[in-house]
Amino acid sequence: MENEEYQMALLIDTENVSPKYYDVIIEELEELGTVKIKRAYGDFDANNPWKATAISEGILPIQAFSQVKGKNSTDLVMAIDAMDIFYSGEVDAFCIATSDSDFARLAQRLKEGGKYMVIAGENKTPLSLSKSSDRFLMLDKLYEARPERQKEAESEQKTENVQAPSIRKIREAVYEIIRGGMDAEGWAQYSTVVQQLSKRYPQFNHKTYSTGSKQDFFRNSIGCDFRQEGMMVWIREKKKR
């Protein structure tokens, strides 16, 4: 459920994700619950850019020696560790920070085992990986959307394998979900709408389109009305005046 408080394990592929995204990842995960386990995998004997972040942020570095030059040796170590955590029963959600499609089967296996699955990767992340998750965090887009960030010139070409859905597509999906569960006055449970929208578009994040709150996005960009009764929030298509 979207409003469930998860106990989470964050597993970082340091060969595939920049430490500049760490704050973005943590902020997004803390909206879902508590990050109980934080581990980073890579060759920390080499000049690993995650070393300083691991020390300052209390991340456990897991050494994965590079046996062959140019070969990612992190995958197997990370997969074995993930399954050890899975069977320990300590967490009910995982976040794998990587853009490497080799982790798609691991993500699928964790989902099959009943764990809520988050993938945190860049826009170049293959669909085979992003669609193996319950939620996809598009790190470069979220990073660029941070209000305090000073935009940096980037010369590298970006591969558009994973694209944020257009607002039109989000609007169509939201209205369809509302109509499928609304009462006689057109109201549907907000938490259910968000949950079903995230299943349809795991890469959806309101911060990609707006700096306001999630409700502000639905209200102003999608065109929805809200009402609250106690702890229950309801949503419907905005009534035409």
C-alpha positions in Angstrom: 0.0 0.0 0.0 1.1 3.5 -0.8 0.6 4.7 2.8 2.2 1.7 4.5 5.3 2.2 6.7 7.9 -0.1 5.3 11.0 -1.4 6.9 13.5 -1.1 4.0 16.9 -2.3 2.9 18.9 0.0 0.5 21.4 -1.8 -1.6 23.7 0.4 -3.7 25.6 -0.7 -6.8 28.5 1.8 -6.5 29.7 0.9 -10.0 26.5 2.1 -11.5 25.2 5.0 -9.4 26.8 8.3 -8.5 26.9 9.3 -4.8 25.4 12.7 -5.7 22.1 11.0 -5.8 22.2 9.7 -2.2 20.1 12.5 -0.7 17.5 12.1 -3.4 17.2 8.3 -2.7 17.0 8.7 1.1 14.3 11.5 0.8 12.2 9.4 -1.4 12.5 6.2 0.7 11.8 8.1 3.9 8.4 8.9 2.5 7.7 5.2 2.4 9.0 4.2 5.8 12.3 3.5 7.6 15.6 2.6 5.9 16.8 -0.1 8.3 19.7 -1.5 6.3 22.0 0.6 4.1 24.8 -1.2 2.2 27.0 -0.2 -0.7 28.8 -2.7 -3.0 31.9 -2.3 -5.0 35.7 -2.3 -4.9 36.5 0.0 -2.0 40.3 -0.7 -2.4 40.1 1.3 -5.6 39.2 5.0 -5.9 35.6 4.4 -5.1 33.6 7.7 -5.1 31.2 6.3 -2.6 33.8 5.8 0.1 33.3 9.3 1.7 29.5 9.0 1.6 29.6 5.6 3.1 31.6 6.9 6.1 29.5 10.0 6.6 26.1 8.4 6.2 26.5 5.2 8.1 26.4 3.0 5.0 28.0 -0.5 5.4 30.6 -0.9 2.5 30.6 -4.4 1.1 33.9 -5.2 -0.7 33.6 -6.8 -4.2 37.0 -7.2 -5.7 37.4 -6.6 -9.4 38.7 -10.0 -10.5 38.8 -9.1 -14.2 39.4 -5.6 -15.6 36.1 -4.1 -17.0 34.0 -6.8 -15.5 31.3 -5.8 -12.9 32.0 -8.1 -10.0 29.4 -6.5 -7.7 26.4 -8.3 -9.2 26.8 -11.7 -7.6 27.9 -10.3 -4.2 24.9 -8.0 -4.1 22.5 -10.7 -5.2 23.7 -13.1 -2.5 23.5 -10.5 0.2 20.0 -9.5 -0.9 18.7 -13.0 -0.6 20.3 -13.4 2.8 18.4 -10.2 3.9 15.3 -11.5 2.3 15.4 -14.8 4.2 16.2 -13.1 7.5 12.8 -11.5 7.5 14.2 -8.2 8.8 12.6 -6.0 6.1 9.5 -5.9 4.0 10.8 -3.7 1.2 14.0 -3.3 -0.9 15.5 -0.5 -2.9 18.2 -1.5 -5.4 20.1 1.6 -6.6 21.4 0.8 -10.0 20.7 1.2 -13.7 22.1 -2.2 -14.6 19.5 -4.5 -16.2 21.4 -7.5 -14.8 19.5 -6.9 -11.5 16.0 -7.3 -13.1 15.7 -10.9 -12.2 16.8 -10.2 -8.6 14.1 -7.5 -8.3 11.5 -9.8 -9.8 12.5 -12.5 -7.3 12.1 -10.2 -4.3 8.7 -9.0 -5.6 7.6 -12.6 -6.0 8.6 -13.2 -2.4 6.1 -10.5 -1.3 8.6 -7.6 -0.8 7.8 -4.0 -2.0 10.4 -3.3 -4.6 11.9 0.1 -5.5 14.5 0.6 -8.2 16.6 3.8 -8.2 18.3 4.5 -11.5 18.9 7.1 -14.1 16.8 7.9 -17.2 18.9 5.4 -19.1 17.6 2.5 -17.0 16.3 -0.3 -19.3 12.6 -1.0 -19.1 13.3 -4.6 -18.1 14.6 -3.3 -14.8 12.3 -0.3 -14.1 9.2 -2.5 -14.8 10.5 -5.1 -12.3 9.7 -2.6 -9.5 6.7 -1.4 -7.7 8.2 2.1 -7.8 11.0 3.5 -10.0 12.9 6.6 -8.9 14.4 8.4 -11.9 17.4 9.8 -10.1 18.7 12.3 -12.7 15.2 13.9 -13.1 14.6 14.0 -9.4 18.1 15.5 -8.8 17.5 18.2 -11.4 14.2 19.1 -9.8 15.7 19.8 -6.4 15.1 23.5 -5.7 18.6 24.1 -4.2 20.4 22.4 -7.0 22.6 24.6 -9.2 22.2 23.2 -12.7 25.4 21.8 -14.1 26.3 21.6 -17.8 26.3 18.0 -18.9 27.9 17.0 -22.2 27.1 13.3 -22.3 24.2 12.1 -24.4 21.4 10.6 -22.4 19.7 7.4 -23.6 15.9 7.7 -23.4 15.1 4.1 -22.5 12.8 5.1 -19.6 10.7 8.2 -20.0 8.4 9.9 -17.5 4.8 9.6 -18.7 3.3 12.8 -20.0 0.8 14.7 -17.9 -1.9 13.8 -20.5 -1.2 10.1 -19.9 -1.2 10.5 -16.1 -4.5 12.5 -16.3 -6.1 9.8 -18.5 -5.0 7.1 -16.1 -6.1 9.0 -12.9 -9.6 9.6 -14.4 -9.9 6.0 -15.4 -8.9 4.8 -12.0 -11.3 7.2 -10.3 -14.2 6.2 -12.5 -13.5 2.5 -11.7 -13.9 3.0 -7.9 -16.0 6.1 -7.4 -19.2 6.4 -5.3 -22.4 8.0 -6.5 -21.0 11.5 -6.2 -17.8 10.7 -8.1 -15.4 10.4 -5.1 -12.7 7.6 -4.9 -10.2 6.9 -2.1 -7.1 8.9 -2.8 -4.7 6.3 -1.4 -6.2 3.7 -3.8 -5.8 6.0 -6.8 -2.2 6.7 -6.0 -1.5 3.0 -5.4 -3.0 1.9 -8.7 -1.3 4.8 -10.6 2.1 3.7 -9.2 1.4 0.1 -10.4 0.6 1.4 -13.9 3.5 3.8 -14.0 6.2 2.7 -11.6 8.4 5.6 -12.8 5.7 8.3 -11.9 6.8 10.9 -9.4 5.0 14.2 -9.0 8.3 16.0 -8.4 9.3 15.4 -12.0 6.5 17.8 -13.1 6.0 20.1 -10.1 7.8 21.4 -7.0 4.6 21.4 -5.0 3.0 18.6 -2.9 1.5 15.5 -4.5 -2.0 16.7 -3.8 -1.1 20.1 -5.4 0.0 18.2 -8.5 -3.3 16.3 -8.7 -5.3 19.4 -8.0 -3.6 21.8 -10.4 -1.9 19.7 -13.1 -4.4 16.8 -13.4 -7.6 18.7 -12.4 -9.0 17.0 -9.3 -10.9 18.0 -6.2 -10.2 16.7 -2.7 -12.2 16.3 0.5 -11.1 14.8 3.8 -13.1 12.9 6.4 -11.1 12.2 9.5 -8.0 10.3 8.3 -9.6 9.4 5.0 -8.8 11.5 1.9 -11.1 11.4 -1.2 -10.4 12.5 -4.8 -12.6 13.1 -7.8 -12.4 14.8 -11.2 -12.7 18.6 -10.9 -16.2 19.8 -11.3 -16.7 22.2 -14.2 -17.9 25.5 -13.0 
